[in-house]
């Protein structure tokens, strides 16, 4: 089939174009809803390979291997709209289009709406993979495999973040594990059931402490734990106790208690879904008939357990379309392994998208070198800066030194600052550049009030998180950052968010709480007097969603310990609107996935100690390190800058051979 024939076939379904006229003639003379805001026909502008996927059969398993900037999201939206339009009105079987973030879900919904004026009409579904698993498998049927006996008609699990701290959430003490965690310095840390998850692949639990994961088998043989085992055996004179299988059985019991109370963490929900489908072939068959086709965007982010869930549905008849790029698999914390995707899709029909519409050729060429990609990827964006497309900037002591230099380069080349971004590996470096240090975490509500008033959407979001983290402590402890730390007993995250918004609005209308030109002690004294009344007043709109009736706020706000200054005589740090130095947006590499910017400054950590955050890790580190460098370096259209610590002569030669030029010389020229 020629490209023109493909265009006509797609256009006939999506916009009803007559076969006797071309797509371009249709655009010039009729300009329908799909193309009205486009500079050309949105169907004819697609490449032959893109159209090949849109027309690919649903009764086959297909892997669309898409390079960065290949327009895959647009193609997924067009494919979904095309297939939705072909479904018969009385069909009870539909298509699920799944991705991994709410933002990506909204983009796909928008595309489907643009191409077909349809989004999630029955029997189709567009959403995150997690929401699909929760909605159709884990929540409605999980209680059967986990023994959860709800006292109400709702037998769904409450999701508890594995980061939730027992000290800030005393209710978790009830689910404290029988196994204690010892750090390398022999500090004793409690482990709660929300911090442990079972790995079906490894047949072992793993424990999460802060941002670290450790398998129990490895931890069991560690010196600190074995010293503890030896001590317990001697004290109890029972030398058989605390063997590995015995300890693992203790964790089984701790987790079972957690499940029976109706709680689970995010990892648990995938396990529950896997166990539900494994134990009920009938349910798996019903679900595969309900969704005869599942399209997975960003398939490289699939974990092993998620692949097992999809495998069961595939065996029952669901056809799978995987869209993604294994070279952008950077979610190691999900225990992703690109080899799993390769093996899973080995019998899939493959279509490739090798045109990068995001970046110019020098950026594409360098990015391919990073991961040793030999494919001929075409950079379709204009090469505006020629030899200046790749630069490096050095810093001596602190990465903050680069901000002014970056600003100078953007001004020199007339690149829009609002379309530029700084990308880093670690959240700590991100916060350092944003001037949000760990000390500021101790002023959660104060910072939240200041950030709420600056009119910046990004900072209002952070203000809600700060306020939620602080206020949830007075409600008995919150759940997750994504839910603004909504307390366990508050049944609506949406209402909790409105509650926080109202409080922040009221605080910003209170002249005492917006007086920052004083020392901490004075502000906190006024805050203890004003905030309880604000919370009590706004709680009237929330209390119907609170499972605890007649909350005693007078008891909560008694004394001064509930809200104290950190350094009483220190002046308040004023969080100005331009506190993001030079107004640059700062993102992590993980957060930048799927994004496009005119220019990016990718900043390396200062030492090799940072796991995969040092520039040499992106060049010659492990596979995960190279993929991180690849993702970070493929976000830019015209200008990619690497920010690196002061280079040795040998390192300078390495980076110049890759095509980078010294940005400092560009500034001074």
N, C-alpha and C positions, 0 to 999 in steps of 0.2 A: 504494500500500500504506500503510495507517495505521501509526502507531507501534506500536500493540498487536500488529498482525499481524507487524510486523518482529520484535518481541520474541519472539513465539511461535516464529517460524521459527528464530531464533538459539538459543533455549533448547532446542528439540527436538534440535538437533545437539550442543550443548555439554553439556547435563545431562539430556537425555532427558525433559524435562517433558511431561506429558500435555497435549494440545491443549484438553481440556475445562476446564482450570483456568488462572487467570491467573498471571503471574509473581509478583505480590505475594502471592497466596494460597499459592503454592508456597513462597515465602520464609517466610511466617508459620507454616506448618504442617509443612514438611519440612526446610527449611534444609540443602540439600545441600553438598557439598564446596566448590563455587565460592563460595558465599555465607556459609559458616559463621562467618567472622570479619568480616563486613561488617554495617553498620548497616541496609542495605536490599539488595534484589535487585540484583546487579551488572549484570544485563542491563537491567532496567527503568529503572535510574538513568541509562542512556545517553540522550543526546539523539537526536532523529530523524536528524540528519545523521551522527552517529557510527554509528548502526545502518545507515544507508544505505551507509556505506563497508564495514562488516563484510559486508554482503550484496552488495557490488558484484561484477560478473562478473570472473573471472580472465582471460577471453579479450579483455579490453580494456586499453589503456594508460590509467592513471588518475593524476591529480595531486590529492592530498588536501592542500589549502592550509590549514594549521593555525596559528591565532594562538597566542601564548605562553599556557601554562597551559590549553590546550584538551583535555588528556587524550589526546593522540595516541599516547603510548607504550602506554597502557592499551588503546587501540583497535587499535593494531598487534598487540599480544599476543592480543587477542580474535580479530582477523581471521586471524592465523596459526593459532591453535588451531582455529577454525571450518573453515578450508580443510584443515588436516592431518586432521581427523576425517572429511572427505568423501572423502579419497583412498582408492582401493581398495587392499586389502592387497597385491596383486601388482603394483602400479604401480612402474615403473622411473623415472618422471619425478616430480620433486619441486619444492618451492618453496624459494627462498633468501631469508631475511630478513636484511638487512645494515644495519649502522650503522657508526659511525666510532670508537668507543672500546670497550675491554673492559668498562668499567662499564655502558655503555648496552646492550651485548650481554647481560650478566648480568641486567639489569632485564627485558629482553624475554624471555629464557629463563624467568625467574621467572613472568612474566605468562602465558606460554604454558603453563607447568606448572600454574598455578592454574586456568586455563580448560579445559585439555584433558588434563592429566596426561601431556603429551608435550613433549619439547624438541627434540633433534636426531636423532630416529630416522630411519633411512634411509627414503626417499630425500631427506629435507629437510635444510636446513642453516641454522643461525643463527650469525652471527658478524660480524666486522668486514669491511668491503669489502676492506681490505688483505689479511686472511687468506684471503678467498675468491679474490682475484686471485693471491696467492702459491700457494695450495694447488692450484688447478685449472688455472692457466695458466702463470704465470711460472716456478715452481720445476720442475715436471715436464717442461716443454718449452723453457724459455729457453735451455738449453745449445745447442739446435739453431741458434738465430739469432745467438748470441754466440760460438760457437766454443770454448766451455768444454769441455775434455777432462779429466774428473775421473780421478784415479788409483784411485778407489774406485768402488763401485757407486752411491754417492750423488752425483748430478750437480746437486744444488741449490746455489744461491748463498748465500754468507755475507753477511749484511747489515751494512754498515759505516756508522755514523752520519757524516753530513757535518760534524758538529762535532768529530770526532776530530782531535786536534792532533798534528802530526808530532813535536813536541818531546817529548811525553809517550808517543808511540807510534813509536819509531824504525823499526819494521818497515815503516811507511808510506813511508820514504825510497825504497824500491824502486819506488814508484808515484808518485814526484814528477813533476809535469808539466813539459813543456818551456817553458811560459810562466810567467813570474814575475809576482807581483802587487805593485804599488807603491801605497802609500797616498798620500793628498793631501800628506803631509809627507815623501814620498819614502822612507818606511820600506819595506824589502824584506821581503816575506812569501812563503814557499814555498807553492805550490798543489799539492795532491795529488789524485789521481783521484777520491777520495771526495768532494771539494769541488766538483766540476763535474758538471753534469747537462745533458742535452740537452732542449730544448723543441721538440717536434714542431710546435707551432703557429707559433712564431716562426722555426723552422728555424735555431736558434742555441743555443749553450751559455750557461748562466749559472753564475757563480762565487759560491760562498758563503764569505765571510770573517766569522767571528763571526756576528752576526745580520743581516748585510747581504748582499743579493743584487744582482749586477750582470750584465747581459747582456754577452757577450764583444764584440759589435759596438760597444756603447757604450764598454766599457773599452778596446778597441783604439784608438779615436780620442781617448782621454784624453791629456792633455799628458805625464804621467809615462811612460806606455807608449810613446808616440811618441818621446820622448827616448831611451828604451832601444833602440828599433828603430834609430834614427839612429846611435847609438853602435855597435851590433853591425854594422851595414852598413859603417861606416867601418873598424872593426877587421878585418873579414873581406874587405873590398873586394869585396863582392858586393851591389850595390845593389838587386838584384831580390828579395833575401830578405826574409822577414817581412812580405809583403803579407797582407791579411786572410785570404784563402783558404788561404794557406800556413800561417799560424798556426792556423787552424781545423783544417787537416789534421793538425797536430801534436797538437792536443787529441783528434782522432779516434783517433790512434795510442796516446796515453796511456790513453784510456778502453778501447780494445780490449785493451790489455795487462792492465788491471784486470779486465775481464770474463773473459779467458782464464785468469786465475788463480783464477777462481771467486768474485770479489767484486762487490758491487753496493751502492749506497745505496738509500734508500727511493724516491726519485724514479725511479731506474733500473728498479725492479721494475715500475712502471706502464708505462714505455716498453717494457720487454721483453714484457710481456703484450700491449700494443698491436701490437707487431711480430709476435709469434707468431700472433695472430688474423688480422692483415692478410695474413700469408704463407700461412696454412692455412685455407681456407674449410671444409675437412672437419672440422678440430678445432672451429671456431666452431659448425658445425652440430651436432656431437655434444654440445657443451656446452649449446647451446640446447635440445636434446632432453632432456638430463639435468635442466636447470632451466627448465621451461616458463614459470615466473613468478619474477620477482625483485622483492622489496619493499625499497625503500631508505628507511630512516628518516633524518631530518635531511638531506634531499636537497640543501639549499642549500649544503652543504659539499663538493659534488662539484666536482672540478677539471675543466678542459677535457679532459685526457687520459683521465680516468676516464669522462667522458661518451662519448668516442670508443669506449672498450672496450664500454660498455653499448650504444652505437649498433650496433656490429657484431653483438652478440647479438640485438638487437631486429630487425635486418634478417633474421636467420636464423630468427626465429619466437618468440623469448622476449618475453613481455608484461611490461611494467614498471609498477610502482606506485610513484610518488614521494610521499613524505610529508614536509612541512616548511614552512618560512616563509622566503622569500627575504630578508625584512627582518632575519633573523638570520644572514645570510651575513657572517662576520667573519674568515674565514681567508684574508686577502689574501696571506699568504706561500705559499699553495697556488696563487696566481694565479687565485683564484675570481672569477668575474664573474656576478652574478645574471642579467644579460642572457642568458648562455648557457643557464641553466635555463629562463628564459622562452621562449627560442627552441626549445629542445629539447622542451618540453612543450606547444607551441602546438596540436598536434593531439590532445592527451590530453583525455579526459573529465575535467571538474573538479568536485570536491566541496569545500565550504568548511566549516571549523569556526570559528565566530565567537564562541563562548562561552568566556570566560577564567575557569576555575574556580580559578585561583591567586590573583588580585589583586582588591582592591576597586576600585570604579569610579573614584575620583580618580587612582589610580596608572595604571589603564588609559587614562584620558583623556589624562593628561600624556604617557605613552609614545607614544600615537598622534600627538600633536603633534610629537614629536621627529622622526619620519620622514614627517610629512605624510600620514598614513593617514586616508582619509575614510570608511572602513568603520565600520559601527555594531557595535563590539565590546562585548559585555556583560561587565562585571566581576561575577562571581557570588559572590566572597568577601564576607563581612560587612564593612561599613565601620565598624570598631570605634572609630576615632579621629576620624571626621568631618573637620573642617577641619585637624586635626593629622596627616593622612595623609602630607602632603608638607612637608618641612622642609629648611632649609639651615643649615649650620654653617660659620663662617669660622675659618681659622687664620692666624696672623701670619707665622710663619717656617717651622715644621715641621709636617707632617701629624700627627705623634704627639700634638700638642696636642688633637686631636679625640677621642682614645680615652677620656679621662676624661669629656668632655662626652657622648659617645655612651652611656657607662655610666650617667650621670645620667638621661638621657632614658628609657632602657629601664627603669630603676628607677621613674621617675615614672609611667610608663604600664603598669608591671607586665608587661613583655614579657620572655619567657625569653631570657636571654643565650646559652644553648646553641643556640637556634634563630635566632640572628642572625649576621650575617657582615659583614665589611668587604671591599669589592670595589675593585680598582685595575686600571689598564691595564698598568703595567710590572712585570716581575719584580723590578727593582731597588727599586721602592717597596714591593713586597710583602716583600722581604727586609729592607728598612729597618724596616718595621713589626714584623716578626717578630724583630728584633734579630739577624738573620743577615747581617752585613755581609761584604764581600769579604775582609776580614782573616781572618774565621773560616774561609774556604776554605783557608787555609794551615795550619789545625789540623784537617784532615779526620778523622783517626782519633780524636783527643782529643775533638772535638765529637760524633762518632758514639757513642763510649762513654758520654758524658754523656747524650745524647738517648735512648739505648737503655734507660736505667734508669728513665725517668720514667713508664712505663706508658701513654703516650699513643700511640695507633695512628698518628696522623699523624707524630709525631716518630720513632717506630720505623722508619717508611718512610724518612724522611730519613736516619736513622742508617745504614740499609743502603746508601743511595746514597753517603753520605760514606765509609763503610768500603770499599765497592766501588771508588770512585774512587781511594782511597789504595792499597789492597792490589793492585789490578790493575796499578799501576805496577811492582810487583815481579814481576809475571807477564808483563811485556812489553807492557802496554798493553791497555786495555779497549775495548769496542765502544760501547754507548749507555747513556744514563741509564736508559732503560726496562728494560734488561737488567742493571742494577746494575753497569755497566761490565764485564760478563763478558769475560774475555780471549779473544783470537782462538783460542787453542789449547785452550780449555776447551769441550767440545762440548755441555754441558748447563747452560742458564741456571738451571734449577730447582736443580740440585746446587750451583751456584755460590752461589745465594741461601742455601741451607742451610749452606754453608761459612761465609758471612759471619755468619749468625745464631749459629752455634756459637762463632765467634771473639768476637763481641760479648758473648755470655753468659759465656765464660771470662774476658774482660777485666773484666767487672763483678763477677766473683767473686774477682778479684785485688786485695788491699787496697792494693798499691803503685800500681796503675793507677787506682784510685778515690780516691786521695789528691790532691785538687785545691788544698788550702790551702798552696801553695808556688809558687815561681817556675818558669818554663817549663823552665829547664835541668835542674832536679832531676827533673821528671816525665819528660822525654825520655830522661834517662840510664837511669831504671828501665824505660821503655818499650823501649829498645833491648836491654835484658837479658831482658825477659819475653816480648815479642811473638814473637820468632823461635820459641821453644819451643811457644807456643800454635799458631802457624801450622803448624809441622811436624807437631804431633800431630793437628790437625784435617784436615790435607791427606790423611791416610790414607783418609778417606771420599770424597775428591775425585779422587785420582790416576788412578782407572780411566777418568775422563772427560777426562783431560789427554793431548793428542796428543804432548806433550813428555815423554819418559820420563826418569826419573832427574834431575829438576830439582836443580840445585846450590844449595840454600838457603844453604849456608855462604858461597858466593861472593856471593850476593845481599845477605846481611846482614853483609858484611865492612866494618869501619870504622864511621864515624858518619854518612856523607853520605846514607845511605838514609832516615834519619829524624832531622831536625834541628829544634831550636827556632827559632822565627821571631825572637823577641826574648828572648834567654836570661835576662835579669834581670827581665823583666816578670812580674808575678803572673798566674797562670792565671785566665782569665775563666770564672766558674762559670755554666754554663747551667742555671738553675733550672727547675723544672717549670712555673712560671708565667711563663716568659720571653715567651710570647705575651701582651703587655700586656693585662691585664684578661681574659685567657683568650678573646679573640675569635679566631675563625677568619678568616684572611686569604686571599682568593682573587684570581686574575686574572679579568678579564672573560671570557677564553676558557675558563678552568677552571670558571666558574660556569654555563656553558650547561646547560640542562636542570634546574638546581637550583631549589629553592623554600625560602624562609626567611620567618619572621614579620616580620623587619625587615632592611634592608640600609643600610649606610653606604657610598656610592660616593664615593671620594676622588679629586679632581682633582689633577694635578700642579701645581706652583707656578708654572710658566711655560708659555708657548706653544711652547717649544722641543720639548717631548715630542710626538712624532707621535701624534695622536688621543688623547692622555692628558689634555688640558686641557678644562675643562668647556665652553668655548665651541665646541670642536670637535664636541661632542656635540649642540649646538644648531644651529650654522650652518657646520660644516666640510664636508669632502667626504662622499660617500655612505658610505664606510667608517667615518668618524668618527661619523656619525649612527647608523649601525647598531650601533656599539659602545656608544653611549649608550643605545640602545634595549634591547639585550640586558641591560646592567647594571641598567637601571631596571625591568625586567619580572620580576625575581627575587622581589620582596617581596610578601607578602600584605597586611599592614596599614600598614606604615610604610616610606617611602622617604626617606632623607636624602642630600643631596648635600653633601659636604665640599669647600669651595672656599677658595682663598686670599683674603685681605682684599679686599673688593669696593669698587669706586668707586661713587659715588652712581648713576651711569647703569646700571652692571651690577646694582646692587641692585634698581633698578626693573625691569630685564629679568627677573630671576629671580622677583620677587614677582608680576609679571603672569602668570607661568606657573602660579601657584597655590601657590608655596612660601611658608612663613612662617619667620621667624627663630627658629631653635632656641635661640639664646642667651637670648632673651626667655622662651621656654617654660621653660627651666631656672630662671630667676630669679623667675618668677611664683609 
